[in-house]
């Protein structure tokens, strides 16, 4: 799970990639699919990120939203939040970007999680990085026990990857539940924060690994609920990707106490950060 750049290229020199697909996910999120012009695979593991640059606008760290099992390309979900992400929202098929990475730690899908039951709890844009975990686990379905996916959005209009949500819901080998903070006239599902879904599921705390990503306030209450369900801190993994800039631990922009999120994370085992309150709130 250690932080790394998967290829041997100079980590400061971007590779050129071509946009294969650019489609809106919501009013503020864009789906982008890329392919490296070199023809090589990006080489990421679920939970890692890459630095994406747009000529004339700069670069931004973005979660890689697809599993490495998606051969030939990689995907991202980008929220419009500033100059670079606004430029990314204007991309179209055939446009070029720079890619540095992948960087950071990843979810332990190849060791700790194998043979275990998997619980994924994602809130809002937090679905973007953990989607890579879900895809990886489902591609290698026989390597894992039960799979439970809980997803929460603020409103029906802010639900991400809606086609995939429907696919997960339709699978016999997945328990999928979702909720929205506030419904509309067409919403017939659960209404409430994501912790309202946790009492509806059962887990074996001795054989479950939880994967969590969402807004900071969500971590506090989800972790409290998982504590009540007797899940060990050692079996809870968080994606804390935030404030990253250089991606290689040089600028200090992402430092939280003694941790550098870009190198020590963005994926952390909760047992390792439970005493670092700032990291999870």
C-alpha positions, -999 to 999 in steps of 0.1 A, spaced: 0 0 0 31 22 -1 31 55 -20 47 52 -55 47 63 -90 40 32 -110 61 38 -140 98 46 -142 95 79 -161 107 111 -145 79 120 -120 82 157 -129 77 152 -166 41 147 -178 32 121 -202 8 132 -230 -27 117 -230 -56 121 -253 -92 126 -242 -113 97 -254 -146 108 -238 -159 139 -220 -194 138 -206 -212 157 -178 -221 136 -148 -240 163 -130 -242 201 -132 -208 204 -115 -190 171 -123 -175 159 -155 -166 124 -166 -133 121 -185 -116 91 -201 -80 93 -212 -55 72 -231 -17 77 -229 -3 85 -263 26 62 -256 2 32 -257 13 22 -222 -10 15 -193 -11 41 -165 -4 14 -140 -25 27 -111 -40 8 -82 -74 16 -67 -73 48 -46 -43 64 -63 -43 98 -80 -26 116 -109 -16 151 -117 -34 163 -147 -22 194 -166 -39 216 -192 -16 238 -213 -20 274 -202 -40 267 -171 -18 245 -148 -23 212 -132 -44 196 -105 -43 163 -85 -73 141 -94 -84 107 -82 -83 79 -108 -118 66 -108 -113 34 -129 -97 1 -120 -65 -10 -137 -86 -39 -150 -100 -14 -176 -72 -20 -201 -61 7 -225 -76 38 -208 -83 54 -174 -111 75 -161 -117 105 -137 -146 124 -123 -138 161 -120 -157 186 -99 -155 222 -113 -138 241 -85 -112 264 -99 -92 275 -129 -77 241 -139 -108 221 -132 -129 246 -152 -105 241 -181 -109 203 -178 -146 207 -180 -141 224 -214 -122 194 -229 -136 174 -257 -126 141 -274 -92 144 -291 -79 171 -268 -45 166 -251 -35 168 -215 -4 161 -194 -4 132 -169 20 127 -140 16 96 -118 1 75 -106 10 87 -71 1 78 -35 -10 48 -15 -39 25 -26 -66 4 -10 -52 -31 -2 -73 -50 -27 -45 -75 -34 -37 -85 2 -57 -74 32 -90 -73 14 -87 -106 -4 -110 -133 11 -128 -107 32 -162 -92 31 -160 -57 16 -181 -27 28 -179 5 7 -193 37 21 -192 67 -3 -207 101 0 -210 125 -29 -178 130 -49 -163 104 -26 -177 78 -50 -150 89 -76 -120 73 -59 -138 43 -44 -154 34 -78 -120 21 -87 -121 -3 -57 -156 -14 -66 -147 -21 -102 -116 -40 -91 -134 -62 -66 -163 -69 -90 -138 -78 -118 -122 -103 -94 -154 -112 -77 -144 -147 -66 -115 -133 -45 -138 -116 -21 -167 -124 3 -199 -104 5 -198 -70 -12 -219 -42 2 -220 -7 -14 -236 23 4 -238 56 -15 -253 89 -4 -258 121 -24 -272 155 -13 -300 153 -39 -311 130 -68 -296 154 -93 -262 150 -77 -260 112 -80 -229 101 -99 -224 72 -123 -261 65 -124 -258 37 -150 -234 19 -128 -255 24 -97 -283 6 -115 -259 -22 -125 -247 -27 -90 -283 -27 -77 -292 -54 -102 -264 -78 -93 -272 -109 -72 -238 -109 -56 -238 -73 -44 -259 -55 -17 -264 -20 -29 -282 8 -10 -283 45 -16 -298 76 0 -302 113 -6 -302 141 20 -333 156 4 -355 139 -22 -377 154 -50 -411 145 -64 -396 116 -84 -374 101 -57 -388 69 -41 -357 57 -23 -343 64 12 -340 100 24 -315 108 51 -277 110 57 -257 80 47 -255 67 83 -292 59 81 -283 30 58 -259 13 82 -286 -1 105 -301 -18 75 -271 -40 69 -254 -68 88 -217 -74 88 -193 -99 103 -169 -76 121 -142 -103 122 -142 -107 85 -151 -73 70 -129 -45 56 -145 -11 52 -136 15 25 -148 50 32 -147 82 12 -168 114 14 -170 148 29 -150 153 62 -181 153 85 -192 120 71 -161 102 83 -168 110 120 -203 96 120 -196 66 98 -166 56 119 -187 60 151 -214 37 135 -188 11 125 -174 12 160 -208 3 173 -209 -25 148 -176 -38 164 -154 -32 134 -117 -29 142 -98 3 134 -74 -19 116 -101 -29 91 -112 6 82 -95 24 52 -101 60 43 -93 81 13 -82 115 26 -71 131 -7 -71 168 -1 -50 199 -5 -25 182 -28 -5 202 -52 29 188 -63 20 151 -57 55 141 -46 59 156 -11 80 186 -20 56 216 -16 41 208 19 7 219 7 -10 187 19 8 183 52 -14 173 81 6 173 113 34 149 104 17 133 74 20 142 38 -13 131 22 3 128 -13 30 104 -1 17 89 32 -18 87 16 -42 94 2 -54 60 15 -49 55 52 -58 27 76 -79 44 103 -58 28 130 -28 49 118 -46 82 118 -72 78 146 -52 102 168 -48 128 141 -81 145 144 -75 170 117 -70 142 92 -106 130 94 -126 162 101 
